[in-house]
Amino acid sequence: MKFPGSVLVSLVLFVAETAAALCLGAAYRAAGDRMWQCLTLLFALLPCALVQLSLVFIHRDVSRDRPLVLLLHLLQLGPLVRCVEVFYIYFHAGRVEEPYVSITKKRQMPKDGYSEEIEKEVGQAEGKLCTHRSAFSRASVIQAFLGSAPQLTLQLYICVLQQEITAARSVFMVLSLLSIVYGALRCNILAIKIKYDDYDVSVKPAAYLCIFMWRSFEIATRVTVLVLFSSVLQIWTLPVVLVNFFGFFFYPWILFWQSKSPFPENIEKALSRVGTTIVLCLLTFLYAGINMFCWSAVQVKLNDPDLINKSQNWYRLTVYYMLRFIENAFLLLMWYIYKTDIYLYVCAPLLVLQLLIGYCMAVLFMLVFYQFCHPCKKLFSSSISEGLLSCFKFLCFICKPPKSTILKDKAEVKSLENTDEARSSSKTIDSQKGNPHQSASSNA
């Protein structure tokens, strides 16, 4: 049985970040910064409450008679209780013979064009551990993008305004960045396991390293760009954030309305239509929060029974990174034009170049992951290089004028040339008719 290390990492990051937020909030209160204290506590407690809600929903504690567990969730101690339960199950597994086991069928990765199907016995303990791992993975994603990402942006913004990085704030920002990167990593692994549920997927350490470097560069540069822009053009920060957020929030709903599919009813049997709508809104809310800071590996598809788009769309990936690079470059340009005296001792061109190179490094590690380290790259219908090449060809085809227009222009030019030649020849004939002596001498 696999050691539940992901559960332990999620709990450590959750507890450390919450404790650091409370300590930093107390420091802001002592310094008289009420606004920074309220925002810090808000970005700490709101995702904490959403994490409790997700754990209760996944484990279906409302429909079960577990009042003590529900009370501990209300006291924001749910992850601690769940972690204790996980390790209790892990260390007591195998001591008592289980009354029954379930059999799962998984296919191996294709070798030489062949894929074997393997049957595996899964006991009750292992099934419960799998449920706990899945619940903590989703909780880590919620904590990362609805709490840690806004928190990191806020604390970096405060550092820029106050032109000071304290020890407590720097530790808190490092914890927040690690939480975001870990949440993005879990999001990638979840996307792989959901898309390739029929296969026995094993992620190698090289893949983890590539995802970690990819997400670190992408998130760090994105947060820095947003902070730099908001520090000089505060009034335009809200429109930029709202356009990004609501664009990604409504995008799955627009696709759902265009498909004219029936409203999904199979999310949870105990939920009414209103409850299902709330769950879907929370899902798209999380989806928008992820895409605000980095590429969402999980693409929401509301008309699918699993609510996930399982097809590998290289076009969407390419368009996202191209538009995000253009947006980051534009925001940096605005910061460079309107920068204030705060950045008097900062080499602005070098900083802009470093941030753009950092984002390009994120794209490079992403390409390396999909091309060489993806655990299911043998199942791709086309590689990332082929997909990007076809995307660029498609974009060049769009930018290029239509072939019929070119042929039409060439035909018009040729007809004009023929008309000019006809006119010149007619002028020569007319001149010869008007000068008979010249024609006679030429005949002689």
N, C-alpha and C positions, 0 to 999 in steps of 0.2 A: 504494500500500500504506500502511495506517494506521501511524503511528508508535507503537511499543509503550510509551506513556507510563505505562500502568497497571502494567506490569512494573517500571519504574524506581521508581515511587512505592512499590510494595509492598516492593521491596528496600531502599530508603532507610529506611522506617519499621522494617523488620525489623532492620537492622543498627544503627540509632540506638537503638532500644529495648533491644536485647540489650547493647550497649556501656554504655548508661546503667545497666542493671540490674547489670552486673558492677562498675561503678565505685561504685554505691551500696552493693552488698554488701560491697565492700572498706571503705567508710566505716563501715558498721555493725560490721564486724569490728574495726576500729581503736578504735571507741567501746566495744567490749565487749558489744554487743547481738547475741548469738549467735542468738537466736530470730528476730529480724527479718532477720538475714542469711540464715538457712536458708530462710525463707519467700520472701524476695525472689528467691533463686536458684532455688527450686523453681518459682515462677510464671514464671520466665524460661526455664528449660531444658526443662520439660515440654512447653509448646507448640512450642518449637523442634524437639524430637524428633518431635512429631506433624506438623509442617510438612514435615520430611524424608520421613516416611512417606507423606504424601499426594502429594508430588511424585514419589516412586518409584512409587507405585501408579498414578497417572494416566499416567505415561510408560512404564509396564510395563518398568522397567529390570531386574527380577528375571529375566524370561524372555529378556532380550537379553544378549549378551556384552559388558558394559561394566563391568569390574571397577574401573577408575579412578573412574568416576562414582559407583559404589556406595561406594567408599572415602571419597570427598569428602563424600558424604551422611552417612556414619558420623562424620566429623569435623565435622559440623554446618555444612558449607560448600556444601550443595546449592543454596540460592538464588543464591549468587554465581556458581556454574558455569552454572546455568540462564540467568541474566541475560546472561552473556558469550555463551552460545550464541544467545540471542534476538537480540542486536545483531549478532552475526556473520551470522546468517541475513538480518537486515534490510538490512544494508549491502551484502551480496553478492547480493541478489535482483535479477534482471534482467540480470546480467552474462553468465550462461550460459543458453542456451535450454533450457527444461525438456523432458524427453522426452515427458511427457504431462500433461494437466490434467484436472481433474474439473469437471463442470458441476452447479451447484446451482440449484434453482428456489425463488425467494422471491416472495411476494405483497406488493404495495404496500399501504399503508394505504388503506382505502376512501375514495374521493372521489365525492361525489354518489351514493352507494349502489353504486358499481362499484369492483372491485379487480382490478388487472392483475397477471399473473404475469410475472416477469422472470427470464430465464436469465443466469447469471453464471459465468464461467470462474474457477476457483480453482486456482492452481498449487500445487506441492508446498511452496514456501517460505511462501506465505500460509497454507496448511493447518497447517504446523508452528507458525507464529506464533499462529494461532488456538488451537491446543492449549496452547501456553505461556501465553497470556493466561488461558485457562480454569483452568489449573493454579495460576497465581499468584493468581487471584481466590479460589479455594477456600482456598489457603494463607493469604490475608489474613483470611478469615473465621475460620479456626482460630486464627490468631495473636491476633485481636482478642478473641474471646469465651472462649477457654480460657487466655489468658495476660494480655492487657492489661487486661481487665475485672477479674479478681481482683487484679491488680497495682495498679491504680488504687485499688480499695477498700482494700487493705492500706496503701498509702502515705498515703492520706487519714486512715485510722484512726490511724496512727502520729502524724501531724501533730496530730490532735485530742488524743491522750493526752499527747504531749509539749508541746503548746501552742506549737509552733514549726514554721515552714515554712522549711527551708533552701533555698539556691539549687539544689543538686543534686536535691533531692527535688521542687521545683517544676517543674524542667525535665523530670524523669522523668514526673511526673503529666501534664504537657501533652502529651508524646509518647504516653503511654498513651491519653489521651483522643482524640487525633487518630487513633491506630491503631484504636480501637474504632469511631469514627464512620466511618472509611474502610472498615472491615470491614462495618459495617451498610449502607453505601452500595453496596458490591460485592454484598452479599446481595440488595439490592433489584434491582439490575441483572441479577443472575443469575436471579432469580425471573421477571423480565419476559421475558428471552430464552428461558428454558425453557418458560414458559407459551405464548408466542407464537412458537414456533420456525419456523412456516411463513411468518412475515412478516418483512419487512426493517425492523427496528426501529432508529430513530435517536433517541438521547436528547439533548434540547436542554440548553443551559446553565441555563435557568430550572429545569428538573427537577432537575439536580444541586444547585442552590442550595437548592431546597425540601427535598430529601432531607437535605442537610447540616444545615440548620437544625432540621428535624424530629428527626433522630437526636441532634444535639448537646443540645437541650433535654431530650429523653427520657432519655438515658443519664446526663447530668450530674445531673439531679434524682433519678434512681433510685439512683445510687451514693451521693449525699449522704444520702438518706433511710436507706439501709441502714447507713451509717457512724454517723449520729446515733443510730439505734436500738441498734446494737451497742455503742456507747460507754457506755450507761446500763443496758442489760439484756443483759449478755453471755451469761447462761445461756439466754436465749430466742432468741438469734441462730441457733444451730444448728438448732432445730426449724423456724424460719421458712425457712431456706435449704433444708433437706432436703425440706420439704413442697413448696416451689416446684419444686425440681429434679426430684424423683422423680415429681411430678405430671405435668410435661411430658415426662419420660423415658418413662413407661409409657403415656401417652395414645395415641401411634401404635400401640403394641403391642395395646392394648385394642381399638382400632378394627379392627386386623388380625384379631384373634381373633373379634370379632363378625361380620366379613364372611365367615369360614370359607373364605377363599381358600387356594389351595395355596402352599407356601413358595416365595418367589422364587428362581429358579435361574439367571436370565440376567444377573446383575450382572457376573460375570467368569467366562469359561470355565475359566480355570486354577484357580479357587478351589473347594475342596471345600465340603460343607455347613457344616462347622465354620467355615471361613474366611468364608463368606457371612454366617453368624450374627455373627461378630466385626465384620465391616464394617458390618452393620446396627446393631449395638449402638453402634459408634463414631458412626454417623450420628445416631442418636437421642440420644446423649450430647451431640453438638454442638448439636442442635436444642434440647435442654433448657438448655444453657448460654446460647444466644442469648436464649431466652424469659425467662430469669432477669433480664435487664437491659433488653430491649426486645422489641417485636413482631417475630416472625420472618416476614419476607415470604415465605419458602419454607416451605410446609406439607408435612411428611413424610406420605406415604401408601404404606405398605409393600405393599399389594396392587396397586399400579400398576406397570407395567413400568419407568417412569422414576423411581419412588419419590417422585414429587412430585405433589401435588394441583394440577391445572391450573385448577380452577374458582375463580371469584372469590366468596368467601364473606363477605358484609358482616356477617352475624350473628356469626360467630366474631370478626371484627375488633372489633365493637361490644362484645361481651361481654368480650373481653380488656381493652380500655381502661377499661371501667367497673369491672371487678374490680380492675384494677391501681390505678386512682385511689382506690378504697375502701381497698385495702391500704396504699397510701402514706399516706393520711390517718390510718388507724388507727395505723400505726407512728409517725407524727409526734405523734399524740395521746399515745401511750405515752411517747415521749421528752419531751414537754412536762410530763407528770405526774411522771416520775421523774428529771428532769434534775438533775445534780449541780453542785457548786461550780465545775466547769470552765467552765460556761456562765454564770458570774456576770455578765460584762460583755457578754453577747449578748442582744439584744432578741428573745426567743423567739417572741412572736406575729408579729413582722414576718418572721422567718426562715421560719416555717411558711407564712405567706401567700405569700412569694416562691417557695417551693418548689412550692406548689400552683398558683400562676400559671404557673411555668415548665413544669409538666407540661401545663397547659392550652394553653400556647403550642406545645408539641410536637404536641398533637392538632390545633391550628389549622393548622399547617404541613402536617401529614399530610392534612387535608381539602383544603387548597389544591392539594396535589400530585395527589391522585386526581381532583379535580374539574376542574382546569384544565391541569396540566402532565404528566400521565401520557402517555407516547408512544403508548399503545394504548387511549386512552379511547374512541375511536370503535368499538371492538370490545366494549365493555361492554354487557351486556344491560340494565343499569340503572346510573345514575350513583350516586356516593357519597351525594348528598343524598337521592335516592329510596330507596336501600338503608337509610340511617339512619332515614328517616321510617318505612319499613315495619318496621324493627327496634323502634322506639319504640312503634308501634302494637301490635306483637306483645306487647311487654312489658306495655303497659297492658292488653291483653286478658287476659294471664295474671293480673295483679294485680286486675282487676275481677272481682267475683263473677259467677257464671253467670246468664244471663238467666232461666232456668227458676226459679232460686231467688228472683229478684226478683219474678217473676210469682206464684210460690207465696206469698211473703210478702204481696203485695198482696191476693191472694185471701183469705188468712187474716184480714187486717185488715178487709176488706170483709164477710166472714161474721160477724166479731165485731160490727161495727157493726150489721149486720142483726139479729143476735141481741139486741143491746141495745135496738134500736128495738122489736122484737117484745115484749121483756119490759116495756118502758115502756108500750106500748099495752095489754098484758094487765093491767097494774096499774091503768090508768085505767078499763078496763071493770069490773074487780073492785070498784073503789071506788064506781063508779056503781051496781052491783048491791047493794052493802052499804048505801047511803044512799038509800032510795026517796023520802024527802021532798024531798031536793035535786033528784032527777030530776023529781019532779012539779012543783016550783016552776019548774024550768027549762022544763018543757013549757008551764006556764001563761004 
